[in-house]
Amino acid sequence: MNEKIFKVLGQVGASDITIGIIMIITGVSVGILSIINGARALKTKSKIMI
């Protein structure tokens, strides 16, 4: 019984680390894209007449 629990906890820990790495990569990618889009919007701000 204890061996099964130990094995399951190992699998859960490995999957949590994998999910965490994927979340970090996704967050950094979205942040970079947001910065690029914001800079592009500021660059074209002077061309827009309201």
Rosetta constraint file for C-alpha pairs under 8 A:
AtomPair CA 1 CA 5 HARMONIC 6.53 0.50
AtomPair CA 2 CA 6 HARMONIC 6.12 0.50
AtomPair CA 3 CA 7 HARMONIC 6.15 0.50
AtomPair CA 4 CA 8 HARMONIC 6.13 0.50
AtomPair CA 5 CA 9 HARMONIC 6.09 0.50
AtomPair CA 6 CA 10 HARMONIC 6.27 0.50
AtomPair CA 7 CA 11 HARMONIC 6.40 0.50
AtomPair CA 8 CA 12 HARMONIC 6.15 0.50
AtomPair CA 9 CA 13 HARMONIC 6.05 0.50
AtomPair CA 10 CA 14 HARMONIC 6.22 0.50
AtomPair CA 11 CA 15 HARMONIC 6.17 0.50
AtomPair CA 12 CA 16 HARMONIC 6.08 0.50
AtomPair CA 13 CA 17 HARMONIC 6.27 0.50
AtomPair CA 14 CA 18 HARMONIC 6.30 0.50
AtomPair CA 15 CA 19 HARMONIC 6.10 0.50
AtomPair CA 16 CA 20 HARMONIC 6.04 0.50
AtomPair CA 17 CA 21 HARMONIC 6.25 0.50
AtomPair CA 18 CA 22 HARMONIC 6.30 0.50
AtomPair CA 19 CA 23 HARMONIC 6.13 0.50
AtomPair CA 20 CA 24 HARMONIC 6.21 0.50
AtomPair CA 21 CA 25 HARMONIC 6.27 0.50
AtomPair CA 22 CA 26 HARMONIC 6.13 0.50
AtomPair CA 23 CA 27 HARMONIC 6.01 0.50
AtomPair CA 24 CA 28 HARMONIC 6.17 0.50
AtomPair CA 25 CA 29 HARMONIC 6.15 0.50
AtomPair CA 26 CA 30 HARMONIC 6.17 0.50
AtomPair CA 27 CA 31 HARMONIC 6.08 0.50
AtomPair CA 28 CA 32 HARMONIC 6.18 0.50
AtomPair CA 29 CA 33 HARMONIC 6.24 0.50
AtomPair CA 30 CA 34 HARMONIC 6.09 0.50
AtomPair CA 31 CA 35 HARMONIC 6.27 0.50
AtomPair CA 32 CA 36 HARMONIC 6.25 0.50
AtomPair CA 33 CA 37 HARMONIC 6.11 0.50
AtomPair CA 34 CA 38 HARMONIC 6.00 0.50
AtomPair CA 35 CA 39 HARMONIC 6.12 0.50
AtomPair CA 36 CA 40 HARMONIC 6.16 0.50
AtomPair CA 37 CA 41 HARMONIC 6.13 0.50
AtomPair CA 38 CA 42 HARMONIC 6.20 0.50
AtomPair CA 39 CA 43 HARMONIC 6.11 0.50
AtomPair CA 40 CA 44 HARMONIC 6.40 0.50
AtomPair CA 41 CA 45 HARMONIC 5.99 0.50
AtomPair CA 42 CA 46 HARMONIC 7.86 0.50
AtomPair CA 44 CA 48 HARMONIC 6.90 0.50
